[in-house]
């Protein structure tokens, strides 16, 4: 059983704003140290940034307007330097920036299928949506698919899946508009949608590559897909080696993955699948 939300869901709006701010930090430094939290909803957006770089607030306002598709929003930014003691951890070289446990899981057929469904509906409607899939067999006859898609008619969605064979529940409360005027969004609140069965304790979004929440999660995910079985890792802040590899190498693996996706904002759109 798996839930997937699309990039217009309020929680993903928050993740995308946080990711875009991290992207902006990487245009100013090769290895910035940054952590971003975003809370958004009902015409307000509050952003807290711990960072090693200086931003022009106008640039942050512009990216919020772009991602929310409105400039009718009250934006509050709190920006503070990274803690001095934590900064010392990275002074000489890139070391693990978090304590944590991490898990990579091979993607299931259920996760792959819900990812296809979510992208299909997002391409069709380009608006807030969330979806749940419970596959019980290989022929879909008893498989449950719940679709909550804003700005869409139930009969139109039913037509899209008329031959799929799913047991469908579509917009059970009727038509709805969705978005941040209906609900609030917060950074890293939809990690189940982003990471599936690999969710542990860390947040994937709004952080630079020195943070294990980003780099070790991505590394564990990629390794699990490669070897076809679960990967479990742990680390302490300051570690220089994880899974027998220099931490700097794990950071570069994650950097390549994120660059291939198009950046931290793009990672925030759908997560790891």
N, C-alpha and C positions, 0 to 999 in steps of 0.2 A: 504494500500500500504506500503510495507516494503522492505528495502535493507539490504542485508547481505553480508559481505565480509569474506574471509577465512583467516587462520593464516599466509599465505604467502603474503597477500597484504602488500605493503610497510608500510601503517599506522599501521597494526597489528604487523609487524616486530618491529616498534618503540615501540608499547605498550608492546610487549613481552620482549624486552630488558629492558625497564623500570621496568617491573614486576620482571624479573630475578634479577635485582639489589636490589629491595626491599626484595626478598627472601634471597639474600645474607646478607642483613642487619640483618634479623631475625636469621641468624645463629650466629651473633655476640652479639646481645642483645635481651632480651625477648620482650622489647617494644621500639624499635628504633624509632627515629623521622627522617623521610626522605621524600623528594620529588624529583622526577626525571623527567627531560624533555629530550626527544631524538629527534633529527632530523637526518634523514638518506637518502642517495640517491647518485647514480653516483659515488660510490667508497669512499664516506665520511660518517662518523658517528660522530656527535657532541653530547656530553652528559653533561648536567648540573645537579649537585647533591647538594641539601641542606640537610645536614645530621648531626646526632649526633654520628656517628661511623666512624672509619677509615678503609679504604679499601686498599687492595693490588691491584694496578691497573692491574697487570697481571691477576687477577681473572676476572676483568671486560672485559679485552681484550678477554679472553678465552670464556666468555659467548656470546660476540658479534660474535666471529668467529663461535661458535656453532649454534647460531640462524640464522645468515646470510648464513651459510654453505660455507663460504670463509674466507681466511685470507688475501685476496688481498683488504684490505680496510683501509683507513686512519682514525684512531680513535683519537678524541680529547676529553679529560675529564676535566671539570672544577668542582672542588669539594670544597664547602665552608661550614663552620659550620652553623647550624640553627641560625636564628636571636636570640639574647640574650633575648629580651623582650618576643618574642613568646615562647621561651623555658621555661620561668617562668610560663607560663600557665599550663605546665604539671609537674612542679617540685614536687608537693605533691601527686598528683593522676592523673589518666587519665581523662581529661576533653575534651569537644568538641573542636576540633582543627580548625574549620572553621565556618564562617557565611554561611548560605545558605538556599535555599528551595529545597525540595526533594519530589519526587513523585514515588510511586509504582503503577504499573498497572498490572492487571491480563493478562497473555499472551493470545493473540488472536489465533484463528485457523490459520490465515494467518502467524503469527510469528512462530508458531510451524512448519508449513509446510515448510517455507523458511529455517528454521534451519535444517530440515531433508534433504532438497535438497542440501544445502551448504555442509553438512557433507558427503553426498553421493558422490558429485563430488570431494571433497577434498580427500576422500579415494581413488577415482579412479585415480586422476591426481596429487595430492600432489604439486600443483603449484598455483600461484596467480590467484584469481578469485573473481568476485563480481556478485551478483544476485539480481534481483528485482522481486517481486511477487505482483500482484494486483488481489485479489479474488473478484469477483462481484456476485457470486452465489455459490450454494452448489455442483454443478456438474461439475465444471471446464471448461465447454464448451466455455465460453467467457473470462476465466481468463487468464491474460497476465503474462507470465514468460519470463524475459529477462536474458539470461545467457552470461556472458563474462568470458570465461575460457581460460587461457593461456595454451600454449603447448597442445592444443586439436584440433581435426578436427571437423568441424561443423557437418558432417554427423555422426560421432561417438556419439556426444552428442544427436543428434536428435534420434538416435537409442535407447538410454537409456530411453528417454521420449516418445517413439512412441505410447505407450498405455495409457499415463497419461491424455490425453485430453486437455492439455494446449495449448493456442495460443502462440507459441514459437517464440522468436527472439534470435538467437544464433550468437555470435561474429559478430555484424553488420559491423565492419570494416575489417573482415577477421581474419586470424590466427595471433596470437601475442605471444610474449615471456613473458612479465610481469616481475615483480620483481623490485628491487631497482635500476637496471640499466636502467629502462624504466621510473620510476616515483619516486618521493620522498615520504617519510613517516614521520609523526609527531605524537607525543604522544597525545592521546585523540581526534583524528580527526574523528574517526568513532564511536562516541557514539550512533548514531541512530542505527547502526548495533548491538551494544552491549546491548542497553537498550530499544529499541523499543519506544513505546509511553511514556515511563517514563523519557525521557531526560528532564533535567532542566538546571541548570547552571554549575554544578560541574563536574570535570573529575574523572573517575573511576580508572584510572591506574597510577602507578608510585608513590603511596603514602602509608604511613603506616596506621595502623588501627585507630590511634587517629584522623585521618582526617575524617570529616563527609562525604566528597565526596565518601569515600570508605564505611565506616561502616553504615551510615544512608541510603545510597542508597541501600545497600544489605538488611538491615533490612526492609525498605519500600517495596522492591521487594518481599521478603519472606512473609511479612504480607499480601500483596495484593493477592498473590497466595492462601494463607490460607483462607482469608475471601471472596475472589471472587469479590472484588470491589476496586476502587481506594483508595490509601492512600496518603495524603498530609501532609508533615511535614516541620517545619522550625526550625532553631536554630541560636544561636549567639556563637561566640567563647568564650570559658570558661564555657558554660552551663554544668551542671552536671546531668540534667534530660531532656529526650526527650520522648514524647509520654507516659508520666507517668512512664518511666523506668529509672533507673540510667544509665548514659551514659556508664559506665564500663560494664553493662550487654549487651548493644547494641554492644559494641566492641567485647565481647566474642561470641555473636551470629554470627557476621561477621567473626570472627577468625575461628570458627568451619566450617562455610560455605566454606571459602577459603582453609582451611586445607583439607576438604573433596574433593575439586576440585583438590588438588595437589599443591597448592601454588599460588602466585600472577602471575607468568608467565602463569600458566594454565588458570587462570581467564582471562588473557589478550588474550588468543587464540580466544575465542568465546564470551566473555562477559557473560551476565546473561541468555542467552538462545541460 
